[in-house]
Amino acid sequence: MTGQNVNRPSSIVNQQYPVALTIAGSDSGGGAGIQADLKVFAAFGVHGASALTCLTAQNPRRVLAVQSASAGMLRRQIEAVFEELRPAAVKTGMLLSAENVLTLAHFFQRKKRLPLVVDPVMMATSGARLLESSAIKVLKERLLPFATLTTPNLPEAEILIGHRLASADDLRAAAREIHQRFGCAAVVKGGHWRKGREAVDYYFDGNTELVLRAPFIKNVHTHGTGCAYSAAITAALALGHDLPRAVGMAKHYITQAIGRSYRVGKHIVLNHLFR
């Protein structure tokens, strides 16, 4: 019998990886939510931890059903992570209920120096509501004041500031208004504003303003793009980058993930692990 020599892997015991925590819903299709966030964290070389706010039965085309976690179970998941795997940065995604939003607000008011990225997920691409109406006021009044950054798309930004955004200049002004109202930095994403050849996002943190441009990529369904964008920012923050740099890295990452998308069944999905 002929044997084969297998090289012994080098020890990685002394390699220290930062932890990023995602607090979001589960997407059974794997394109958004917790599943997408963990792929992004892995792509950045960050250890991903998670706390589920709800279960969804969904695929790239539609959401069939949603079931919320209890506020108590959500809190215990977060406590379990912080007990042994203290995150260097945290993001929130789909929160669904006012109770879940309040749970996070109560927890993170004691963690004010921890980078917290709030992706204010309100509606699925298919039109399914992912944040209950009663939770929007709680999100604005109780959670955003503890956020480092919020990443609304155009419809979400309109809800946060309470009026329509009709031009690119309006998106830029909205980033400033969100910072003024809630005290956190903002990236207002222009992917829904399809009146040019570029997807333009506007960042403002009170001192630094960025205009982040990338060409629109035709014929690519962008399910989960917002989740991946905010997860990339969170991963970069966990790695120690400052906020403007993290946002720029995330814009580059998500542009590449869209551009290098691949086909699964009848759908084109983001390539989170292109590098």
C-alpha positions, 0 to 999 in steps of 0.5 A: 500500500502506497502512502502519501505525505500530507503537509502539516498545516502551520499553526494559527493559534497566535493569529488574532482576528477581529469580530464583527457582529450582525444583528439582522434577519435570516434569508433562506435564499442566502442572498441578503440578511445574516447569510450575506453579512457573514459572507462579506465578513469572511471576504474581509478576513473578519470573524463573523458573529450573528444575532437573529431578529427574525426568520424569513421564508424568502428567495431572490424573487419574493418574501413568503413569510416572516416570523420575529424572534422574541425580544428576550431571545434577541437580547440573549443572543447579543449578550452571548456574543459579547460575553466571549467574542466582544465585537470590534464593530456591529451592524443592524439590518432587518429588525422588524418590530418596535420591541426588537429596536427597543432591545437594541437601543437599551443595549447599545446605550451602554456601548456608546464608543462601539462602532454601530452601523444601522442599515434601516431596512424597511422594505424588500425589493419585492415590496414586502414590509421588513420594518413595522410602521410602529418601529420606524419612530422608535428607530429614529428616536431611540436607536439612531442617536447611538449609531455611528453611521446609518446607510439608507437608500433613497426611499428609506432616506425619504422616510427618515427625513419626512419628505421626497428627494427629487434630485441628486442635490436632494440626496446630498442634502439628505445626508446632512439633514440626517446627521443634523437630526440624529447625530450620526454620520450618513451614507444616502445611497443613490442606487434607486436614483436611475437618472444617470449612468452612475450609482452615486452615494453621498456621505456626511459625518459633520466634518467630511463629505464624500461623493462615491461614484460607480457606473451602473451595471446593467441587467444585474438584480441587486437583491442583498446589495444594501446588506452587503454594503453595510456589512462591508463598512462594518468589517472595515471598521472592525479592521481598524479603518476610520469611517470615511475610509471604511465607506470608500472600501465598502463602495469599491467592494460592493461595486466589484461584487455586483460586477462579478455576479454569477448565476444560480438557477434562474437568478444572478446573485452577488459575488461576495467572495470575488477576491 
